[in-house]
């Protein structure tokens, strides 16, 4: 399956980049492909903290919802819910994945 591509933000010379976590809608599933936080936000502690919370390449995520004003967003990763600012989620590249099949005993 080809990764979904999106245009860069204004000022990025029209290059094509991968879809980012902040671009997904509630209920959509994805897999983290790359975390580019260190280039954008600087603080190593923030990058390390997000990695410790499970936002690492290969992690399956689901967008649960956005706050009423659109920020922050809530995602599910490794079975727990995590709130992120959209500015943080914008540096996490993902590819959409189909919803997982329900397992026996799940609601």
N, C-alpha and C positions, 0 to 999 in steps of 0.2 A: 504494500500500500504506500503510495506517495505521500510524503508529509505535506500538510497544508501550509501554503506560503502566504505571507501578508506583506504589504508594502511597509517600508521603514517610516518612521515618523518624519515630519518635515525637517529638512536640513540634513538628511542622511544620503543625499545625492542619488536618490531613487533606487538604491540597492534593494534586493529582495532578501528578507530574513524570515526565519521561522515564526510560526504562530507563538504568541506568548500567553502566559497563564491569565493575565488580566483581560484578554480578548475572548475568553470562553464565556458561555452563558450558563446560568444555573441548571444543574442536571447533566451537564456535559462531562465526559470522562476523557482523561488524557494521560500521557506518560511523559515525565520530565526527560528532555533530551540534553539540555545544557543549562547551567546556571552561570550567568554573566554578571553577577552582582558586584564582584570586585572591581570591574571597570567603571561602574556607574556610581556606586555609593561610597566606595573607599574603605570604610572601616572594616578591618579584617574580622573584628569581633562579631559584626552583624552577619557576615558571610558564614562564619563558623557556626553561629547560632542557628541560622536557617538550615544549614546542613545537618546539625544535630537534631533538628525537628523533623527531618526526613525528606527535605526537598533536595534530593540528590538524583543524578541521572539514573533512569530506570524506574523511579518511584511512580506508582500509579496514583493519580489524584482525581478528585471529583469536585466540581464547583457546587457548593451547597446553596449559597445565596449571597446577595449583595446587601449592604445596609440600605435603609430607605433613601439616603442621599447618594448612594453609589459607592461609598468608600467607608470602611474597609470591606473586604470580601471574605467569605468563609469558605474554606476548602477542607475536604476530608483526605487525609493521607495516612496510610498505615493504620486505619481504623479509628483515628481520633480527628477532632475538628480543630482547625487552625485559622486564626484571623490574620490577614495580611493587608497592608496598604496596597492599593493598586499600583503605586509607584514601585514597590518592592516586587510585586507579581509581574510587572512589565519586563523584568530582567531574567525571568525564568522561562526558557524556551521549552515548548511542549509539542507533542503531536497528538491529535485526537485519536481516541481508541473507542471501540464499541463498548457499550455497557456490559459488565461481566454478567454471566449467567447466574441466577440465584442458586444457592446451595441448599442442601437438605437442612431444614431447621431454621433457615433465615426467614424473616418476615417480609 
